Amino acid sequence: MNKPNEALAPFSCQYTPQIPELLIRLQCSIALSTYQAGKLVFISAKDENALIQLPRTFQKPMGIAEDEKKDKIALACKDEIVVFANSKNLAAYYPKSPNKYDALYMPRVTYHTGNLDLHDLRFGENGQLFAVNTLFSCIISIDDNYNFTPYWKPNFIDKLVSEDRCHLNGMIVKDKKPKYATAFNTGNSFQSWRETITETGVLIDVESNEIIAKGLAMPHSPRLFYNDVYVLLSATGELVKIDINTGQKESILKLNGFVRGMDLYKDYLFIGLSKLRKNSSTFGKLPFAEMANEAGIVVVHLPTASIAGKITYLTSLDEIYDVHILANKQRPNVLNTITNDYKAGLMIPQTTFWAKPKPSNNNKMLNK
């Protein structure tokens, strides 16, 4: 706790007592992306009473994806997608803090996409990456041949142009392929979604191009839980479940905040809360703009729709885009490519190496 009048450290937060104990019991950590603060943040339990954070700098981080089978994560950034591979061995011998981390995500591949305003990001079959290209109103696949390869666009979008026509933002991948998508409207002109932002959101079936649900209030973060489709309605602060056969939505929980980013792990749903920008022409006019004054994570026990705990940021972080749970990672670390730290660690099929600093410019590699 901070003493009265004591300056708060960057990314200071407060949390309900249940959170550290819950993360220990679940044996997981929280990953969140904040484009506003330019960070990918890992939140872990230090012990049963305290949390500890690891904020790492990236340019406009947005969607987080994980390939659990290959133990990789990917992060959509301002003009690139970075893919990381976990190495437990490098984590154990991390020079700055040996024997501290149980996972260390090292950058392996960077795709130079250009500034596409990428939102949701997911892995498909054999490591294939799919992303929501909001600027061009389509879902894309990523490879090393092009900046992006169009995979699907809504049938109401007549051509691929950089106009963010419907604010396509969310995506569900099912059976390794994009299955559902969310957009703010069905417009076909430059940023047409801004006109009636709280009334015209849609959920779309990617395979059939059928609009499943209409009238959604700024839908974000569609997810498939227990084989049901859940969506966050940012403009009303609601978690809803949508019947894919009828399009009817059932309100599961309402929070007094701007909700965006969520993940479910062992019956516990982790939902991102963001502060609203009062001077924003888009967000400032939302009905609960004055109440949406907190940023953090709300933990919900989904079977009972009851709040199990909350993390609230006091400094630095105002807006969250994505929330993802790293299962079986109780103290993970990640290195970016902005600093040179990652260059000292090498991964090969049978072993790993960390460079041992020398007075000269040449570094000897130590087998670990």
Buried (B, 14 or more C-beta within 10 A) or exposed (E): EEEEEEEEEEBBBEBBEBBBBBBBEBBBBBBBBBBBBBBBBBBBBEEEEEBEBBBBEBEBBBBBBBBEEEBBBBBBBBBBBBBBBBBEBBBBBBBEEEEEBBBBBBBEBEBEBEBBBBBBBBBBEEEBBBBBBBBBBBBBBBEEEEBBEEBBBBEBBEEBEBBBBBBBBBBBBBEEBBBBBBBBBBBBEEBBBBEEBBBBBBBBEBEEEEBBBBEBBBBBBBBBBEEEBBBBBBBBBBBBBBEBEEBEBEEBBBBEBBBBBBBBBEBBBBBBBBBBBEEEEBBEEBEBBEBBBBBBBBBBBBEEEEBBBBBBBBEBBBBBBBBBBBBEBBBBBBBBEEEEBBEBBBBEEEEBBBBEEEEEEEEEEEEB
